Amino acid sequence: MKNYIKELKLNKPDGLTLYEFNQQTYSQMAPLNEISIVSEVVNITQWFSKEPDFKYFMFLCREKNDYTIFNFQTKELDKARDELLSLILSRGAPVSIEYDHDLDTYEIWIKNLETTETNMYRLFDCNDFVIEI
């Protein structure tokens, strides 16, 4: 996406937040093809396994109050891949799936094809959110 903005030489208009600017930009993009979606979900699945102590991951869209937590009781990566793919597609058509190296998270922009509303979902580890007793 960052390259997409540079190629188009887009500048953020005054009065828009960065999120609103990104939302408008991503809403103009075509959905990813099936091969790209599956490839990115496979990458995310490998990311799930990089830290053996990470057990909880959240899939969050703040604007829609949409919160889903993955609880890994085992590291069944095939099942994780299938569940994540199903979850993403149940929200709409992904137009971008990118790893954010600075935050160690995934940023996933999903377009509702009926309304063309496009929202950002973030996937991140959330072990610190859970207190197990």
N, C-alpha and C positions, 0 to 999 in steps of 0.2 A: 504494500500500500504506500509506504513512504516513497518508493520509486515512482509509483503511479502519480502521486502529487507532484513530484519533481518534474516528471515528463510533461504534465499538463501545465506546469508553472502556476499552480494554484496558490493563491494567497488567502489567508483567513480574513473575511470581511469584518469590519468593526462591528461590535455589538453581538457577535456570535461567540459562544464558548468554544473551546477546542473540540469538546465532545459534539456539539451541534454542527460544527464544521465537518468533522469526520462523519457524522451521521448523514449529512447531505451528500457528501462525496461517495460514501459506500452505497447509498441508496441508488446511485446512478450506475453502479457496477453490475455486471451480469453474474448470476450465481456460478459458483465453481462447478466444474464437471465432476462426475462420479469418481473418476480415477483420482483426481486431486483431493477430493474429500476423504476418500479411504486412505490415501497416502498420508495425509496430515493426521488422521485419527490414529494410524499406526505409529507415527512419530510421538503423539501424545501418550499412547500406551507405553512406549519405551520410557518416556519421561516419568510416568507413574512409578516405574520400577527402579529409578535411579537412586532413590533414597529408601533403603529398606525399612527405616523407622517411620516413614510417612505412611499413615494409615487412612487419613481423611483428606478428601479433596472437595472443594466447593465449586459448583458451576453457578455463576451469579449474574443476573441482570438486574441492577438496582432500579432502573427506570420502570421495569415491569413487576418489581417485587417478586422475582422468580429466583428461588434459592433451592438448589439440589445438592445434597452431600453424598459423596461416594464413601462408603465405609469398607475398606479392604480388610476382610478377615483372613483372606488368603491372597496370594498374588496370581490369580487366574487371569492372565493378561488377555487371553482370547475372549473371555467373558466380559472383561472390562472394555475391550475394544468394541464389542457388539453393543453393550449397554450405552457407551458414550455415543456411538454412531446413531443409535436409535433416539437418544435424548436430543442430540443436535438436530436431527431431521424432523423431530416432532415439534420443534420450535419454528421451523421454516427452512429456507434455502440459504445455506452459508455462502457468503460472497468473499470472505477472507478468514483464514485461520493462520495466525502468526504467533510465533514464540517471542516473548518479550524478555530479552536477556537481562535487562536491568532489574526487572521485578521477579524473574524466574516464574513467569506465569504464561498462560496462553490467552490471547485476545481473539475472540471469535465474533465476527459481525454476521448477523443472520437477518435475512429479509423475509418478511411476511409477504408471500406472493399475492395474497388477496388485497391487502391494504398498501403494499409497498413500503410499509413502515420498516425501518432497519434499526436494529439495536445491537449494542455490544454486550457480549457475555464474556466474563473473565473466568478462567479455570485456574485454581491455585490450591496449594496445600493449606489445610486449615487444622492441623493437629492442635494448635494452641487454642482453638475454639471449643474443644471438648474436654470436659473433666470426667474422667472415668473413676468410678468408686467401686 
